[in-house]
Amino acid sequence: MRIGLAADNGAWHKARLLAALTDLGAAPVLFSLAEVTVETGHDEPLRVPGFGGGLPDGVLLRTIAGGTFEATTMRLGALHALVAAGTVVWNGPTAIERSVDKAMTSLLLARRRIPTPETFVLSRRDAAAEVVAREAAPGRPLVLKPLFGSQGEGLQLIVRPEELPPEELVGRVYYLQRYVARRDAAWQDYRIFVCAGRAVAGMIREGDGWITNVHRGGRPLPWRPPARAAALAEEAAAAVGCGYTGVDLVEDGEGGFLVLEVNSMPAWSGLQQVTPVDIAREVAAGFLAAVRAGHPPRLVAAGGPP
Protein backbone atom coordinates (compact mmCIF):
# COMPACT_ATOMS: atom_id res chain seq x y z
CA MET A 1 0.00 0.00 0.00
CA ARG A 2 1.11 3.52 -0.80
CA ILE A 3 0.33 5.49 2.35
CA GLY A 4 0.62 9.20 3.05
CA LEU A 5 0.54 10.98 6.40
CA ALA A 6 -0.55 14.60 6.07
CA ALA A 7 0.56 16.52 9.14
CA ASP A 8 1.41 20.20 9.08
CA ASN A 9 2.07 20.63 12.80
CA GLY A 10 1.97 18.76 16.10
CA ALA A 11 5.32 16.97 16.42
CA TRP A 12 4.19 14.60 19.22
CA HIS A 13 1.13 13.31 17.37
CA LYS A 14 3.01 13.11 14.08
CA ALA A 15 5.79 11.02 15.62
CA ARG A 16 3.32 8.65 17.31
CA LEU A 17 1.39 8.08 14.08
CA LEU A 18 4.54 7.56 12.01
CA ALA A 19 5.79 4.98 14.53
CA ALA A 20 2.43 3.18 14.67
CA LEU A 21 2.05 3.00 10.88
CA THR A 22 5.61 1.74 10.49
CA ASP A 23 5.17 -0.84 13.24
CA LEU A 24 2.08 -2.15 11.41
CA GLY A 25 4.07 -2.69 8.21
CA ALA A 26 3.31 0.52 6.29
CA ALA A 27 5.92 2.86 4.87
CA PRO A 28 4.20 6.23 5.23
CA VAL A 29 5.24 9.26 3.21
CA LEU A 30 5.05 12.40 5.31
CA PHE A 31 3.78 15.47 3.45
CA SER A 32 1.88 18.70 3.91
CA LEU A 33 -1.34 19.58 2.12
CA ALA A 34 0.28 22.95 1.47
CA GLU A 35 2.72 21.11 -0.83
CA VAL A 36 0.01 19.49 -2.99
CA THR A 37 -0.36 21.13 -6.40
CA VAL A 38 -2.61 20.93 -9.44
CA GLU A 39 -0.78 20.63 -12.77
CA THR A 40 -3.04 19.96 -15.72
CA GLY A 41 -0.28 18.89 -18.12
CA HIS A 42 -0.16 15.37 -16.64
CA ASP A 43 -2.42 12.33 -16.81
CA GLU A 44 -3.15 12.93 -13.12
CA PRO A 45 -3.46 16.66 -12.44
CA LEU A 46 -3.23 16.32 -8.66
CA ARG A 47 0.43 16.11 -7.64
CA VAL A 48 1.07 14.72 -4.16
CA PRO A 49 4.69 15.00 -2.92
CA GLY A 50 6.42 11.64 -2.64
CA PHE A 51 4.11 9.75 -4.99
CA GLY A 52 5.54 10.59 -8.41
CA GLY A 53 2.84 10.75 -11.03
CA GLY A 54 0.43 8.55 -9.09
CA LEU A 55 -1.76 8.88 -6.06
CA PRO A 56 -1.59 7.27 -2.62
CA ASP A 57 -3.89 4.40 -1.75
CA GLY A 58 -4.60 6.08 1.56
CA VAL A 59 -3.97 9.37 3.31
CA LEU A 60 -4.14 9.69 7.09
CA LEU A 61 -4.80 13.33 7.87
CA ARG A 62 -3.59 14.65 11.20
CA THR A 63 -3.85 18.42 10.68
CA ILE A 64 -4.49 21.08 8.07
CA ALA A 65 -2.26 24.11 8.44
CA GLY A 66 -4.04 27.36 9.16
CA GLY A 67 -4.23 29.93 6.41
CA THR A 68 -6.47 32.12 4.36
CA PHE A 69 -9.94 31.12 3.26
CA GLU A 70 -8.53 30.54 -0.23
CA ALA A 71 -5.71 28.30 1.03
CA THR A 72 -8.04 26.25 3.19
CA THR A 73 -10.47 25.87 0.29
CA MET A 74 -7.67 24.61 -1.96
CA ARG A 75 -6.47 22.07 0.63
CA LEU A 76 -9.97 20.73 1.22
CA GLY A 77 -10.40 20.62 -2.55
CA ALA A 78 -7.28 18.46 -2.82
CA LEU A 79 -8.77 16.05 -0.26
CA HIS A 80 -12.05 15.94 -2.21
CA ALA A 81 -10.07 15.19 -5.38
CA LEU A 82 -8.23 12.33 -3.66
CA VAL A 83 -11.51 10.82 -2.45
CA ALA A 84 -13.03 11.16 -5.94
CA ALA A 85 -10.06 9.28 -7.39
CA GLY A 86 -10.47 6.39 -4.96
CA THR A 87 -7.95 7.27 -2.25
CA VAL A 88 -9.11 6.43 1.27
CA VAL A 89 -8.77 9.59 3.39
CA TRP A 90 -9.12 9.64 7.18
CA ASN A 91 -10.70 11.92 8.13
CA GLY A 92 -12.24 12.77 4.81
CA PRO A 93 -13.04 16.33 3.74
CA THR A 94 -16.77 15.94 4.21
CA ALA A 95 -16.33 14.89 7.84
CA ILE A 96 -13.92 17.78 8.41
CA GLU A 97 -16.33 20.30 6.93
CA ARG A 98 -19.21 18.92 9.00
CA SER A 99 -17.33 18.96 12.29
CA VAL A 100 -15.55 22.29 11.86
CA ASP A 101 -18.93 23.94 11.24
CA LYS A 102 -20.64 23.60 14.62
CA ALA A 103 -24.02 24.50 13.10
CA MET A 104 -23.81 21.57 10.69
CA THR A 105 -22.71 19.23 13.47
CA SER A 106 -25.72 20.27 15.56
CA LEU A 107 -28.05 19.83 12.60
CA LEU A 108 -26.75 16.32 11.85
CA LEU A 109 -26.98 15.26 15.50
CA ALA A 110 -30.54 16.60 15.76
CA ARG A 111 -31.62 14.78 12.60
CA ARG A 112 -30.29 11.53 14.07
CA ARG A 113 -32.14 12.26 17.34
CA ILE A 114 -28.81 12.20 19.18
CA PRO A 115 -29.23 14.08 22.47
CA THR A 116 -27.36 17.40 22.55
CA PRO A 117 -27.95 20.69 24.39
CA GLU A 118 -30.62 22.84 22.78
CA THR A 119 -28.92 24.99 20.15
CA PHE A 120 -29.79 28.16 18.23
CA VAL A 121 -27.84 29.41 15.19
CA LEU A 122 -28.70 32.84 13.83
CA SER A 123 -27.13 35.40 11.51
CA ARG A 124 -28.50 38.68 12.91
CA ARG A 125 -27.84 40.20 16.30
CA ASP A 126 -31.46 41.24 16.79
CA ALA A 127 -32.61 37.67 16.19
CA ALA A 128 -29.97 36.36 18.61
CA ALA A 129 -31.07 38.95 21.17
CA GLU A 130 -34.64 37.69 20.95
CA VAL A 131 -33.44 34.15 21.67
CA VAL A 132 -31.38 35.30 24.65
CA ALA A 133 -34.29 37.30 26.05
CA ARG A 134 -36.56 34.28 25.74
CA GLU A 135 -34.21 31.46 26.73
CA ALA A 136 -31.58 32.86 29.11
CA ALA A 137 -31.80 34.06 32.71
CA PRO A 138 -29.51 34.43 35.74
CA GLY A 139 -28.34 30.94 36.61
CA ARG A 140 -29.56 29.70 33.24
CA PRO A 141 -27.15 31.16 30.65
CA LEU A 142 -26.56 30.32 27.02
CA VAL A 143 -23.06 29.55 25.73
CA LEU A 144 -21.90 31.63 22.77
CA LYS A 145 -19.37 29.63 20.74
CA PRO A 146 -17.32 30.62 17.70
CA LEU A 147 -18.73 28.70 14.75
CA PHE A 148 -15.24 27.53 13.72
CA GLY A 149 -13.56 27.62 17.14
CA SER A 150 -11.74 24.81 18.92
CA GLN A 151 -9.99 23.91 22.19
CA GLY A 152 -12.34 26.04 24.25
CA GLU A 153 -11.20 29.34 22.73
CA GLY A 154 -13.67 32.21 22.54
CA LEU A 155 -16.47 30.71 24.66
CA GLN A 156 -18.73 33.16 26.47
CA LEU A 157 -21.68 32.80 28.85
CA ILE A 158 -24.60 35.01 27.84
CA VAL A 159 -27.43 35.97 30.24
CA ARG A 160 -28.71 39.26 28.80
CA PRO A 161 -29.18 40.38 25.18
CA GLU A 162 -26.85 43.35 25.64
CA GLU A 163 -23.98 40.93 26.35
CA LEU A 164 -24.02 39.72 22.75
CA PRO A 165 -21.03 41.04 20.78
CA PRO A 166 -21.51 42.89 17.48
CA GLU A 167 -22.08 40.80 14.35
CA GLU A 168 -18.63 41.52 12.93
CA LEU A 169 -16.96 40.00 16.00
CA VAL A 170 -18.72 36.64 15.57
CA GLY A 171 -18.35 36.33 11.80
CA ARG A 172 -22.03 37.32 11.51
CA VAL A 173 -23.09 33.99 12.96
CA TYR A 174 -24.36 33.55 16.54
CA TYR A 175 -24.05 29.95 17.70
CA LEU A 176 -25.84 29.72 21.05
CA GLN A 177 -26.16 26.55 23.08
CA ARG A 178 -27.93 25.81 26.35
CA TYR A 179 -25.43 25.72 29.22
CA VAL A 180 -25.61 22.41 31.09
CA ALA A 181 -24.82 22.74 34.78
CA ARG A 182 -22.35 20.13 36.05
CA ARG A 183 -23.34 17.60 38.68
CA ASP A 184 -22.54 18.66 42.24
CA ALA A 185 -21.19 21.94 40.81
CA ALA A 186 -18.07 20.07 39.65
CA TRP A 187 -16.35 21.49 36.59
CA GLN A 188 -16.02 18.35 34.51
CA ASP A 189 -17.12 16.76 31.28
CA TYR A 190 -16.03 13.74 29.25
CA ARG A 191 -14.08 12.86 26.10
CA ILE A 192 -14.53 9.54 24.30
CA PHE A 193 -12.18 8.59 21.48
CA VAL A 194 -13.95 6.70 18.68
CA CYS A 195 -12.01 4.88 15.96
CA ALA A 196 -13.46 2.82 13.09
CA GLY A 197 -16.91 3.02 14.64
CA ARG A 198 -15.86 1.82 18.10
CA ALA A 199 -15.28 3.70 21.34
CA VAL A 200 -11.73 2.76 22.33
CA ALA A 201 -10.90 5.04 25.28
CA GLY A 202 -12.29 7.78 27.46
CA MET A 203 -11.37 10.33 30.09
CA ILE A 204 -12.88 12.84 32.48
CA ARG A 205 -11.79 16.43 31.91
CA GLU A 206 -11.75 18.38 35.16
CA GLY A 207 -11.17 22.11 35.35
CA ASP A 208 -11.03 24.99 37.79
CA GLY A 209 -13.75 26.69 35.76
CA TRP A 210 -16.51 25.79 33.35
CA ILE A 211 -14.11 25.46 30.38
CA THR A 212 -12.40 22.09 30.87
CA ASN A 213 -10.33 21.63 27.69
CA VAL A 214 -6.90 20.19 28.49
CA HIS A 215 -5.43 22.89 26.21
CA ARG A 216 -6.92 25.47 28.59
CA GLY A 217 -5.64 23.88 31.78
CA GLY A 218 -8.15 21.06 32.26
CA ARG A 219 -6.89 17.94 33.98
CA PRO A 220 -7.37 14.50 32.36
CA LEU A 221 -8.59 11.76 34.70
CA PRO A 222 -9.06 8.02 34.00
CA TRP A 223 -12.57 7.02 32.99
CA ARG A 224 -14.07 3.86 31.59
CA PRO A 225 -17.11 5.01 29.61
CA PRO A 226 -20.35 3.22 30.47
CA ALA A 227 -22.09 1.45 27.63
CA ARG A 228 -24.67 4.21 27.10
CA ALA A 229 -21.96 6.88 26.79
CA ALA A 230 -19.86 4.76 24.43
CA ALA A 231 -22.88 4.05 22.22
CA LEU A 232 -23.77 7.74 22.11
CA ALA A 233 -20.23 8.68 21.05
CA GLU A 234 -20.27 6.02 18.34
CA GLU A 235 -23.59 7.32 17.01
CA ALA A 236 -22.24 10.88 16.95
CA ALA A 237 -19.11 9.80 15.05
CA ALA A 238 -21.27 8.01 12.49
CA ALA A 239 -23.57 11.03 12.09
CA VAL A 240 -20.63 13.24 11.16
CA GLY A 241 -18.82 10.52 9.20
CA CYS A 242 -15.50 10.48 11.08
CA GLY A 243 -13.11 7.55 10.83
CA TYR A 244 -11.58 8.70 14.12
CA THR A 245 -12.79 11.41 16.43
CA GLY A 246 -12.91 12.78 19.94
CA VAL A 247 -16.51 13.17 21.10
CA ASP A 248 -17.18 15.51 24.02
CA LEU A 249 -20.06 14.67 26.38
CA VAL A 250 -21.67 16.16 29.45
CA GLU A 251 -24.08 14.57 31.92
CA ASP A 252 -27.69 15.58 31.35
CA GLY A 253 -28.63 15.50 35.06
CA GLU A 254 -31.00 12.57 34.53
CA GLY A 255 -28.54 9.70 34.35
CA GLY A 256 -27.71 10.14 30.67
CA PHE A 257 -25.36 12.14 28.51
CA LEU A 258 -25.49 14.90 25.90
CA VAL A 259 -23.08 15.33 22.99
CA LEU A 260 -21.29 18.69 23.07
CA GLU A 261 -18.91 18.40 20.11
CA VAL A 262 -17.47 16.01 17.52
CA ASN A 263 -13.84 16.72 16.65
CA SER A 264 -12.45 15.55 13.29
CA MET A 265 -8.82 16.41 14.12
CA PRO A 266 -8.66 15.51 17.81
CA ALA A 267 -5.58 15.75 19.95
CA TRP A 268 -5.05 12.91 22.41
CA SER A 269 -1.91 13.68 24.41
CA GLY A 270 -4.03 14.30 27.52
CA LEU A 271 -6.08 11.16 26.99
CA GLN A 272 -2.93 9.09 26.43
CA GLN A 273 -1.76 10.05 29.94
CA VAL A 274 -4.72 8.28 31.57
CA THR A 275 -5.46 5.28 29.34
CA PRO A 276 -3.44 2.12 28.64
CA VAL A 277 -4.83 2.08 25.10
CA ASP A 278 -2.28 3.12 22.46
CA ILE A 279 -4.42 5.72 20.67
CA ALA A 280 -2.02 6.22 17.75
CA ARG A 281 -1.92 2.48 17.09
CA GLU A 282 -5.73 2.29 17.17
CA VAL A 283 -5.93 5.10 14.60
CA ALA A 284 -3.23 3.57 12.40
CA ALA A 285 -4.77 0.08 12.52
CA GLY A 286 -8.27 1.35 11.76
CA PHE A 287 -7.01 3.47 8.90
CA LEU A 288 -4.95 0.67 7.31
CA ALA A 289 -7.92 -1.70 7.54
CA ALA A 290 -10.05 0.88 5.73
CA VAL A 291 -7.42 1.23 3.00
CA ARG A 292 -7.24 -2.54 2.53
CA ALA A 293 -11.01 -2.64 2.16
CA GLY A 294 -11.01 0.20 -0.35
CA HIS A 295 -10.14 0.36 -4.00
CA PRO A 296 -6.83 1.50 -5.53
CA PRO A 297 -6.96 5.07 -6.87
CA ARG A 298 -7.33 5.48 -10.60
CA LEU A 299 -5.53 8.03 -12.73
CA VAL A 300 -7.78 10.64 -14.27
CA ALA A 301 -7.25 10.55 -18.02
CA ALA A 302 -6.14 13.91 -19.41
CA GLY A 303 -8.58 13.77 -22.28
CA GLY A 304 -11.78 12.81 -20.49
CA PRO A 305 -13.78 12.82 -17.27
CA PRO A 306 -12.90 10.48 -14.38
VENFEN-V916472 format. One record per residue. N is the residue number from 1. PSI is psi in whole degrees, 0 to 359 (NA if undefined). BURIAL is 1 if it has 9 or more other C-alpha atoms within 8 Angstrom, else 0. D_LAST is the distance of its C-alpha to the last C-alpha in Angstrom with 2 decimals. Layout:
N,PSI,BURIAL,D_LAST / N,PSI,BURIAL,D_LAST
//
This chain:
1,141,0,21.98 / 2,109,0,20.72 / 3,135,1,21.91 / 4,146,1,22.10 / 5,111,1,24.76 / 6,110,1,24.24 / 7,113,1,27.77 / 8,339,1,29.15 / 9,178,0,32.65 / 10,74,0,34.91 / 11,320,0,36.38 / 12,310,0,37.92 / 13,318,1,34.83 / 14,314,1,32.71 / 15,319,0,35.35 / 16,318,1,35.65 / 17,319,1,31.93 / 18,316,1,31.77 / 19,318,0,34.86 / 20,316,1,33.65 / 21,317,1,30.29 / 22,317,1,32.21 / 23,332,0,34.89 / 24,10,0,32.39 / 25,2,0,31.17 / 26,162,1,28.09 / 27,77,0,27.98 / 28,142,1,26.37 / 29,120,0,25.30 / 30,129,0,26.72 / 31,169,1,24.92 / 32,141,1,24.91 / 33,335,1,22.11 / 34,343,0,24.09 / 35,352,0,23.25 / 36,136,1,19.43 / 37,166,0,18.28 / 38,121,0,15.48 / 39,106,0,15.90 / 40,358,1,13.75 / 41,11,0,15.62 / 42,162,0,13.83 / 43,319,1,10.92 / 44,110,1,10.13 / 45,333,1,11.45 / 46,122,1,12.67 / 47,112,1,15.96 / 48,122,1,17.82 / 49,134,0,21.48 / 50,358,0,22.64 / 51,19,1,19.44 / 52,228,0,19.38 / 53,1,0,16.10 / 54,191,1,14.47 / 55,153,1,13.99 / 56,153,1,16.63 / 57,328,1,16.66 / 58,147,1,18.51 / 59,121,1,19.85 / 60,116,1,23.20 / 61,121,1,23.85 / 62,311,1,27.54 / 63,158,1,27.81 / 64,125,1,26.22 / 65,143,0,28.63 / 66,159,0,30.29 / 67,194,0,29.76 / 68,167,0,29.34 / 69,320,0,27.31 / 70,317,0,24.94 / 71,318,0,24.63 / 72,319,1,24.11 / 73,318,0,21.40 / 74,319,0,19.53 / 75,320,1,20.02 / 76,324,1,18.90 / 77,321,0,15.78 / 78,320,1,15.13 / 79,318,1,15.73 / 80,320,1,13.37 / 81,322,1,10.55 / 82,314,1,11.84 / 83,317,1,12.02 / 84,332,0,8.47 / 85,356,1,7.64 / 86,359,1,10.56 / 87,136,1,13.49 / 88,121,1,16.61 / 89,126,1,18.26 / 90,126,1,21.91 / 91,146,1,22.66 / 92,165,1,19.34 / 93,326,1,19.04 / 94,317,0,19.76 / 95,321,1,22.91 / 96,313,1,23.95 / 97,321,0,23.72 / 98,320,1,25.65 / 99,326,1,28.34 / 100,323,1,28.90 / 101,100,1,29.56 / 102,328,1,32.76 / 103,317,1,32.79 / 104,320,1,29.50 / 105,312,1,30.80 / 106,320,1,34.02 / 107,315,0,32.32 / 108,319,1,30.23 / 109,317,1,33.38 / 110,320,1,35.45 / 111,331,0,33.12 / 112,2,0,33.36 / 113,35,0,37.14 / 114,123,1,37.18 / 115,130,1,40.47 / 116,153,1,40.26 / 117,145,1,42.83 / 118,134,0,42.99 / 119,145,1,40.75 / 120,128,1,40.76 / 121,121,1,38.16 / 122,155,1,39.31 / 123,335,1,38.65 / 124,145,1,42.23 / 125,323,1,45.26 / 126,324,0,47.56 / 127,320,1,45.41 / 128,323,1,45.28 / 129,323,1,49.04 / 130,319,1,49.62 / 131,314,1,47.77 / 132,316,1,49.81 / 133,326,1,53.03 / 134,323,0,52.31 / 135,337,0,50.84 / 136,158,1,52.37 / 137,162,1,55.95 / 138,129,0,57.98 / 139,357,0,57.08 / 140,63,0,53.99 / 141,169,1,51.56 / 142,151,1,47.90 / 143,123,1,45.57 / 144,122,1,43.68 / 145,142,1,40.52 / 146,137,1,38.13 / 147,322,1,34.85 / 148,18,0,32.95 / 149,167,1,35.89 / 150,166,0,36.27 / 151,31,0,39.07 / 152,8,1,41.66 / 153,139,0,41.66 / 154,12,0,42.85 / 155,145,1,44.12 / 156,134,0,47.09 / 157,132,0,49.44 / 158,126,1,50.22 / 159,323,1,53.40 / 160,148,1,54.25 / 161,323,1,52.19 / 162,347,0,53.64 / 163,348,0,52.05 / 164,132,1,48.56 / 165,164,0,47.29 / 166,157,0,46.26 / 167,320,1,42.78 / 168,340,0,41.74 / 169,351,0,42.56 / 170,22,1,40.19 / 171,22,0,37.20 / 172,29,1,38.40 / 173,123,1,37.48 / 174,112,1,40.25 / 175,109,1,39.15 / 176,132,1,42.35 / 177,141,1,42.86 / 178,127,1,46.04 / 179,132,1,47.86 / 180,114,0,48.70 / 181,139,0,52.06 / 182,151,1,52.21 / 183,136,0,54.54 / 184,26,0,58.02 / 185,18,0,56.98 / 186,138,0,55.12 / 187,88,1,52.26 / 188,150,1,49.62 / 189,197,1,46.28 / 190,146,1,43.86 / 191,129,1,40.57 / 192,129,1,38.72 / 193,123,1,35.92 / 194,132,1,33.29 / 195,130,1,30.86 / 196,39,0,28.53 / 197,6,1,30.23 / 198,133,0,33.74 / 199,121,1,36.44 / 200,340,1,37.53 / 201,160,1,40.08 / 202,164,1,41.93 / 203,157,1,44.49 / 204,139,1,46.92 / 205,117,1,46.69 / 206,133,1,50.18 / 207,172,1,51.11 / 208,358,0,54.19 / 209,187,0,52.70 / 210,345,0,50.26 / 211,116,1,47.22 / 212,6,1,46.72 / 213,136,1,43.60 / 214,324,1,44.37 / 215,335,0,43.10 / 216,18,1,45.90 / 217,2,0,48.61 / 218,152,1,48.07 / 219,126,1,49.30 / 220,136,1,47.24 / 221,148,1,49.29 / 222,144,1,48.60 / 223,130,0,47.50 / 224,108,0,46.46 / 225,133,1,44.53 / 226,162,0,46.04 / 227,320,0,43.94 / 228,325,0,43.57 / 229,318,1,42.31 / 230,317,1,39.85 / 231,321,1,38.48 / 232,317,1,38.17 / 233,320,1,36.23 / 234,321,1,33.84 / 235,320,1,33.31 / 236,319,1,32.69 / 237,319,1,30.09 / 238,322,1,28.26 / 239,323,1,28.55 / 240,335,1,26.83 / 241,29,0,24.31 / 242,135,1,25.59 / 243,320,1,25.38 / 244,147,1,28.58 / 245,156,1,30.82 / 246,120,1,34.40 / 247,125,1,35.77 / 248,132,1,38.97 / 249,158,1,41.59 / 250,150,1,45.06 / 251,143,1,47.80 / 252,0,1,48.34 / 253,357,0,52.13 / 254,22,0,52.20 / 255,1,0,51.19 / 256,195,1,47.43 / 257,157,1,44.69 / 258,144,1,42.43 / 259,126,1,39.04 / 260,312,1,39.25 / 261,158,1,35.90 / 262,119,1,32.70 / 263,121,1,31.66 / 264,346,1,28.14 / 265,64,1,29.40 / 266,143,0,32.86 / 267,155,0,35.50 / 268,19,0,37.70 / 269,322,0,40.44 / 270,314,1,43.00 / 271,320,1,41.94 / 272,335,1,42.04 / 273,337,0,45.70 / 274,13,1,46.73 / 275,142,1,44.66 / 276,349,0,44.83 / 277,132,0,41.16 / 278,98,0,39.04 / 279,316,1,36.37 / 280,320,1,34.18 / 281,322,1,34.28 / 282,315,1,33.38 / 283,313,1,30.29 / 284,317,1,29.30 / 285,317,1,29.96 / 286,318,1,28.07 / 287,312,1,25.01 / 288,324,1,25.10 / 289,320,0,25.57 / 290,323,1,22.47 / 291,317,1,20.44 / 292,328,0,22.08 / 293,349,0,21.20 / 294,195,1,17.49 / 295,144,1,14.76 / 296,144,0,13.99 / 297,146,1,10.99 / 298,150,0,8.38 / 299,141,1,7.94 / 300,117,1,5.12 / 301,139,1,6.72 / 302,332,1,9.10 / 303,6,0,9.59 / 304,175,0,6.64 / 305,161,0,3.82 / 306,NA,0,0.00
//
